[in-house]
Amino acid sequence: MLSIACDMSLDRILGTLIDHELLDTVATIRIGADEELLACLPFLERCLSMRNLELVNPRASSLQDPIPPSHALTRLQCLTVSFGFDPLPPYADFIVLLRMLPLLKTLRVFCTTFLAFADSSDDMNLSNRLNLPLVEYHARGMYPGCHLPILAARMTLRTLYLTAMSLSPAFLVPHALGPGMEYSTPRGQTIVRESRQIFDALILVAPRLHTLFISAHRWSQMYNNPETSHLLHLVPIFSAFRELRYLYLSVQLDTDPEMDELAELLGAMTCALHELRLYFEPLLGRVRHIAAAADILHTLVCLHRLRTVVVVIRPQQNDNDALEAAFQPFREFCRPRRVKFRGIVLSQ
């Protein structure tokens, strides 16, 4: 199956595919920032095997104009959208587009949080009237309405990745909005509101999830005045898991109280995990806390069917001896249980 990037004349692409009898083999089409979605629809209609669509920095006009009924869109099963930030991305129009995708199974959205929110309390006319059969949803960064696909697919969603996103604004913890931004501003209130809506949506879908990536990071990264931990705020979500098999949890784990909080958070789960992947990004560089975290695993009832443990560390500075010492207790936990272990170090 072919993947096509619409970076030259559509007529030329179409002619080439027809000449080589490849039109029926096109599975993925990528539309760049210089192309209009509406202008591409006639081409998409000709690609009967197309199931995956990628939109890179879609123009506002691409989604604001009324989109006619399209068989190409009704066949779509996977949509990937990367939003640019100047001007403000057309999120409300993006939600309108989602209403036209009745067979969509996978949705991936990439953006940067602080640049993606308008300095306004306006909800941008986002509507809750969505009904998506999503099985998999990736949201890299928070954007207005990013909780709506979760709610729209609450009966079918099984895999959820919330990366580059912290829910700390939902809990009004200190510094959660970053330096120079206040909760009282319209923009700050919008971010807080969206964080709370994601939190509520997560509790709703948690019992049916099979795979979850979630960040329990503090939003701010301040050495001299770090944001307080909010691990315990996530306990209602973790205690709601019933069918979760793959958990990817990103934490900072800089203080002794956080160790106890992590133990309580993981201990709230009663589901039978198959894979536990822990991402440690110690803000203060205290790798020793990571080694101590291995002791938590011995107390968890959710690991009796565990098959794989992956520990990923992004240290402030590479110290091979300290990193090896951090991995060793996890190896010792896995070896007698015949659990596969992987230790990964990510550079800054």
Beta strands, then each sheet from edge to edge (+ up, - down):
strand 1: 2-6
strand 2: 26-31
strand 3: 52-56
strand 4: 78-82
strand 5: 106-110
strand 6: 136-140
strand 7: 159-163
strand 8: 211-215
strand 9: 246-251
strand 10: 275-280
strand 11: 308-313
strand 12: 340-345
sheet 1: 1+ 2+ 3+ 4+ 5+ 6+ 7+ 8+ 9+ 10+ 11+ 12+
end
